[in-house]
Amino acid sequence: MFRISYQYQHQARVKHRLQLLTRNSFIAKYHKPYLKGTRKFIESLDTVKAKDIQETLDEAWKRWECDKNTRAREFKQAINSIPNPEKIKRVVCLGLGRILMPNSRPNQQSSEQNSGNTQRQCNIIMPRNIAQHIAAISLVKLLRKKTGKEDIPLYTADPEYGDEHKKALETLPPHLCKFTVLDPRYGIHQQFTYIDDNTLVFDMTGPPQCPTMRIIQEFARPVAIITGEIPRRGKFEDRLWFEVHAENGKEIQIPGCA
């Protein structure tokens, strides 16, 4: 009896403390900033130019459109297998990451160029993140062509986006596809308000960074979800796309959720 009472008292105290935490104090307590001047601090700043970001995506898109790009062909074939594409009214991307990061690491010159100096590249290129943005652009273009709906919008949210990335993504040239950058900050989480039963979710996040699947299943059943991993065992083995539907009169959970 004493243990139960103590447990309830402890839970009540924890709940009370959490309620006292304001938005700012929560961020200050659990999101420690990097020390100024350190490599992590410099790389956390979005100081790259929007023009450089757009040029990087433009070059990547040209490589993606190359006839010899087998990954692009496979991706397009997978897109064509999405069930009920006519139901899709928007695409919401989660966790695509920054395309370029400021570089604080000097690169040593080769021995042949040994002059006692160091060189520093302007930006750090993030290949995986670039590929994810290009895949999202290709996805929307293919859906617009497949469904005949030119008004399918493309949204993205990532806490690492800064002002320059937001500017770059929202002003991409016409031959690409403009993103609308949503606000993922604590207490706002705008990306989840855009996900409903007529959404295709392109989710490159995952536990422990963000349990997006568990969050989404509480309020929506998207037309399809693209994730970073394909199940290799169980009921949904080797499935690329998942359509959530009623089974024996009961709604099943989104694949990947416990």
N, C-alpha and C positions, 0 to 999 in steps of 0.2 A: 504494500500500500504506500509506504514511504517512497519507494523507488518511482512508482507511477506519478505520485504528486510532485516529486522532484523533477521528473521528466517534463511534465506539463509546465511547471514554473520556468524551467530552462527554455522551453520552446516559446513561452510567452515573452521572456526577456529578449530572446533573439529576434522575434517578430517586432517587438517594440523598437529595438535598435535599428532594424532595417527600415522601419517607417520613419525614423528620425533622419535617415540619410537623404539629403537633398541630391539633386542631379549633379551639382558641382562637387559636392563632397564625395559622392560615389566615385566619380571619375578620378578625383584626387587620391582617393584611398586605394583603388584597385587598378588604376592605369598610371603607373609611375612614368613620368617623362624621362627621356634620355638626357644625360648631362650635356650641356651645351659644349660644342667643340669636339665631341667624340664622333667616331665614325658612324655609330648608330644614329646619332642625332642628325648628322648631315644627310644620311641616306633616308631618314624619315621625312625630310622636307621635300615638298613637291616644287623644286626650283627649276626643273627642266622646262624648256620652252614648248609651248603648245605646237609651234611650227615643227619642231623636231619630232614630236609625238606623231603628228599627222604624216610627216614624211616617212617615218618608220612603218606606219600602218600601210601607207600607199605602196611602198616597196614590197612589203609582205603580201599584199593583195595581188600584185603582179606575179609573184612566185606561186601563189595559191591558184591562180587562173591558168597557169602553165599546163599544157596538155600532158606533160610528163609527170605531173603531180598525182601519184597514185592515192595518197591519203585524201586529197580533195575529192577524187572520184568516189572513193569508198564512203566518204562522209555524205556526199550528194545522194548516193544510193540508199544510205540509211535514212536520210531525210524523207525520201520518197516512200519509205515504209511506215511513216508516222500514221497511226490510225485517226480517222476523222479529222483531217487537217482543216476542213471547212469550219470547224467549231472554234478554231484558234482566232482570237481577236487581238492578242498582244503577246509579246515575248518579253519575259523578265529574266535578266541575267544576274547571278549572285556570285560574288567573289572572283571576278575575272582578273583582278590584280592590276598593279601599275605596269605600264608598258616600258617606261624608262625610269631609272632612278639616278639621282646625282651620285657621282663617283668621288669618293674620298680616299681611294687607294691608289697610290702611285705605282706605275708599272715600270719595272726595271728594264733598261735597254739591253739588247743582246750584247754578247761579248764583242761582236764585230763592230758595234756602235758604241763601245764603252768610252764614255766621255766624262764619267763622274756625275752625270745629271740623271734625273728621272723624268719620265713623261707621264702624263695623267690623261686618260680618256675623259671626255666631257661627261658622258652618261654611261650607266650600266644598262645593257640591253637585257630584257627579261623574255627569253624565247617562248617559254610556256604561256606566259600571259599574252604575248602578241598573238600566238596561235589561237588562244581562246577568244580573243576579240575578233579575229578574222573569221573563225568558225561561226560566231554569233552573227556577223554581217552576212555571211554566206547563207546561214539558216533563214534569216528574214527575207533575203532576196529570193531564195528558192520557194519559200512559203507564199510570197506575193505572186510569183509566177504560177505556182501550182493551183492556187485558189482563185486567182484573178482579182484579189483584194489588194490594192496598192496602199491602203491606209493602215496596214498592220504595223503598229509602232514597236520600237525596240528600246527597252529600258535596261538600265544597269545600276547596280549599287555595290560599292565597296568602300569600307572605311579608310582605305589607303589612298583613295582619290583625293587630290588637292585641287586648287583653283585651276592650275594649268591643265591637268588631265580633264577636268570638267569642261573647260573651254575647248580643248582639242576634240573631245568626243562629241560635243554638241554642235560643232561647226565643221564636221567632216565634209569633204567635197561630194558633189552629187553622185559620182560613180561608185562611191562607197555607200554607207548608210549611217545617217546620224543617230546617235544614241541620245536618250534623255536620261540624265544622271539623277538618281533619286537619293534622298538623304537617309543614310543608315545609322545616324547617331543615336546614342542611348536616349530613350524616352520618345523617339520619333519613329524609327524603323519603317520608313515610308515604303520600302520595297514590298513588305508583306501586305500592305493595303492595296497593292496593285495586282495581287494574285487571287484569281477566282477560278471558277469552273470552265472558263474560256481562255485560259492562259497556258502557254507553253513555258515551262521553267527550265532555264539553262543554269544548273547549279554546280559550281566548281568549288564550293565550300564543303565543309563536313566536320564532324566531331574530331577533336574537341574544340576547333575554332568556332563553329556555329552549328548547332543541331537543327539545321533548316528543315529536314524532313519531318521531324517530330512537331515542329512549329506549324508547318503548312497543313499537316493532316488534321489539325485541330479545327480548321475553318474552311478548307477548300479541297476540291478534287480536280486538279489541273488535267487538261487534255493529255499531256505527256510531260515527262520529266527527263531531262538529260543530266546524268551525273558523271562524276569522274571515274567511276568504276562500274563494271558490268558484273552482276552476280555470277559466280562460277559453280554454284551448287544450290540445291533446294528447288522449290517450285518454279522460280523465275530464272533458272539457269540459262546463261547466255542470251538473255533477253536484252535487246537494245532499247525498246520503248515499252512503257507501261501505261495502260489505260485503266483507270480505276473505275469499277462498275459494281453493280449489285450482284451478289452471289448467293443464291438460295434466299433471296429476299433481304439479305443483309449486306451492307456496304463493307467491302474489305479494306484493309489498311493499304496505304501507299507502299509498294515494295521497297524494302530497305528500312522500314520503320519496325521497331519492336512492338 
